[in-house]
Structure formats: C-alpha cells, structure tokens
Amino acid sequence: MTTEFRAEARLDATERGPVRVQAAASETEREAAARRLGLDRVQALTLDARLERTATGDVYIAAGEATLVAERTCVVTLDPFMETTTASFEELFTTAPEKASDPDAPAAPDAPEIELVEDDRIDLGEIALQYLAMELDPYPRGPDAEAAAEEAEAAAAAEAGTRRPFAGLDRLLAERDKRS
C-alpha cells in the first residue's frame, strides 16, 4: 500500500521500549496529501507519535498527534486563507489474528477495536492522514467570513425594504371585497 505521507515504525523495535516517530512531510508528500484531502495547498504536515507494545505482548498501541497547515478556500468569500488542523489518535494493532477485531461482527460499545497487521511495521503517517481528514472542516470559513455574511445579510435586508412584492395587496383585496 502506498501512502501520501510515510512514517513507518517497526514492531520489533518496541522490544526495547516505546518507539518515538517524528516526521515532517516532504514537498512531494505535501502535494500528494493536498490532492488526497482536496486542499488547495499543504504548507506543512508533521507527526509526533509513539508506538509501544502492551503487556499482552502482541498488541501494540500507536498514539500521537498530527498537524496540518493548509491553504483553504472560504465557502463564504471564496478567498484563500491558511488554516491549522490538529488531530490526535490512538489505535491498537496486533499480529495475532485471534486477537484482532472481526471487521464483519458488530463492535461492542466498550471493546477497543484491534486491527490486524500482516507486516512487521505500522505506517503512522497513513494513520495521521486518516485522522486529519476527519478533522478537516468540510465548509471552511476564513477570517473575513462573518463580516462578509453580515454584509450580505444587510444588503439583502436593504433590498427587501425597497422592493416589497406584496405592497398594495391589501388595497387590491379590499377593492375586490367591495365588488363582491
């Protein structure tokens, strides 16, 4: 599997303790992440995470925080602006099929989901991108959005005040009633 932002950690490296993974996306990775996430441009993409083995031995915890600085387009003004998005994550993985969650079975509300890893490494960059995608606002509003929306509302109210489509309707109805 290829990913736009690769930051792999080997499972066997956790035998000596938690493994810290810090990564910053290259220009090529940032461009690919922008395409994947539907962003105008990604200025920065960073990851600070750790991978550690649990007491059970073949269950691993991957946890961390990813930060994305991207150019977005405001849905109100259509102007570009820079936005910082942060996503925290914590996922469980195992190499033992019997410990993995069954993807076809309904998940118990309190039971943690454990994903099966068939390789000896976990790509924390891919996890970071998935969590960042969930944190991105689907309707981004730039810093001038409120003022622009208020201005548009005021203009619509002023136009409605000068153009009254039902003005005089009461007079016409009164005349009709007189004729009846």
C-alpha positions in Angstrom: 0.0 0.0 0.0 1.3 3.4 -0.9 0.6 6.4 1.2 1.0 10.1 0.6 2.9 10.6 3.9 5.1 7.7 5.0 6.2 7.5 8.6 6.8 3.8 9.4 7.6 2.2 12.7 8.8 -1.4 13.0 7.0 -3.6 15.6 10.2 -5.4 16.6 11.8 -2.1 17.6 9.3 -1.9 20.6 11.0 -4.8 22.3 13.4 -2.3 24.0 10.6 0.1 24.8 8.3 2.7 23.1 9.5 4.0 19.8 9.0 7.7 19.1 8.3 8.7 15.5 8.7 12.4 14.5 8.2 13.2 10.8 7.7 16.2 8.5 6.3 15.7 5.1 8.5 16.5 2.1 7.2 18.8 -0.7 6.2 15.8 -2.8 4.3 14.3 0.2 2.6 17.6 0.9 1.4 17.9 -2.7 0.1 14.3 -2.7 -1.6 14.9 0.7 -3.3 18.1 -0.7 -4.7 16.1 -3.6 -5.9 13.3 -1.4 -7.6 15.7 1.1 -9.0 18.1 -1.5 -6.9 21.0 -0.3 -5.6 24.0 -2.3 -2.1 23.6 -0.8 -0.4 22.0 2.2 2.2 24.2 3.7 3.2 21.8 6.5 2.4 18.4 7.7 4.0 17.0 10.8 3.7 14.0 13.0 4.8 13.3 16.6 3.8 9.8 17.6 4.9 6.7 19.6 4.5 3.0 19.1 4.7 0.7 22.1 4.0 -2.9 22.9 1.3 -3.6 25.6 1.7 -6.1 28.5 0.0 -8.8 26.4 3.0 -8.8 24.0 1.4 -8.9 20.6 -0.9 -5.9 20.9 0.6 -2.5 20.1 -0.6 1.0 20.8 0.1 3.7 18.2 -0.7 7.1 19.6 0.2 10.6 18.6 -0.7 14.0 17.1 -0.6 15.2 13.6 -0.6 18.9 12.5 -1.6 20.2 9.1 -1.2 23.8 7.9 -3.1 24.2 4.6 -4.4 26.8 2.3 -8.2 26.5 2.1 -10.9 28.4 0.2 -13.6 30.2 2.3 -17.1 29.0 1.4 -18.5 32.5 2.1 -15.9 34.8 0.5 -14.2 32.4 -1.9 -10.9 33.9 -0.7 -7.9 31.7 0.2 -6.8 31.5 3.8 -4.4 29.5 5.9 -5.8 27.0 8.4 -4.1 24.8 11.0 -5.7 21.5 11.8 -4.6 19.1 14.6 -5.6 15.5 15.1 -4.8 13.2 18.0 -5.1 9.5 17.6 -4.7 6.2 19.5 -5.1 2.9 17.7 -4.5 -0.7 18.7 -2.8 -3.3 16.4 -1.9 -6.9 16.7 0.0 -9.5 14.7 -2.2 -12.3 16.2 -5.3 -13.0 14.1 -7.2 -14.3 17.2 -6.7 -11.0 19.0 -7.9 -8.8 16.1 -11.4 -7.4 16.0 -13.7 -9.1 13.4 -14.5 -6.5 10.8 -17.7 -8.2 9.9 -19.0 -8.5 13.5 -20.8 -5.7 15.3 -18.4 -4.0 17.7 -19.2 -4.0 21.4 -19.6 -0.4 22.6 -16.8 -0.7 25.3 -14.5 -3.1 23.5 -11.5 -1.5 21.8 -11.0 -2.2 18.1 -7.8 -4.0 17.3 -6.6 -4.0 13.8 -4.6 -6.9 12.3 -1.2 -6.1 11.0 0.2 -8.6 8.5 3.6 -6.8 8.1 6.2 -6.1 10.7 5.6 -2.3 10.5 2.9 0.3 11.0 2.7 3.4 8.9 1.9 6.2 11.4 1.8 8.7 8.5 -1.2 7.0 7.0 -3.0 6.9 10.3 -2.2 10.6 10.8 -3.7 11.5 7.4 -6.9 9.5 8.1 -7.4 11.3 11.4 -6.6 14.7 9.8 -9.2 14.0 7.1 -11.8 13.5 9.7 -10.9 16.8 11.5 -11.0 19.0 8.4 -14.0 21.3 8.3 -16.0 20.4 5.1 -17.2 24.1 5.0 -14.1 26.1 5.8 -14.7 29.7 6.8 -11.9 32.3 6.5 -11.3 35.1 9.0 -13.4 37.5 7.0 -16.4 35.2 6.6 -18.5 36.6 9.5 -18.1 40.2 8.2 -18.9 39.1 4.6 -22.0 37.2 5.7 -23.3 40.1 7.8 -22.7 42.5 4.9 -24.6 40.2 2.6 -27.5 40.0 5.1 -27.6 43.7 5.4 -27.7 44.2 1.7 -30.5 41.7 1.3 -32.5 43.4 4.0 -32.0 46.8 2.4 -33.1 45.4 -1.0 -36.1 43.8 0.6 -37.0 47.1 2.2 -37.1 48.9 -1.1 -38.7 46.1 -3.1 -41.9 45.0 -1.5 -43.6 42.4 -3.7 -46.9 42.3 -1.8 -47.1 46.1 -1.3 -50.7 47.2 -2.1 -52.1 43.6 -1.9 -54.4 44.7 1.0 -55.8 47.5 -1.2 -56.5 45.1 -4.1 -58.2 42.6 -1.8 -60.3 45.4 -0.2 -61.4 46.6 -3.7 -62.3 43.0 -4.7 -64.4 42.6 -1.5 -66.3 45.8 -2.3 -67.2 44.5 -5.7 -68.5 41.2 -4.3 
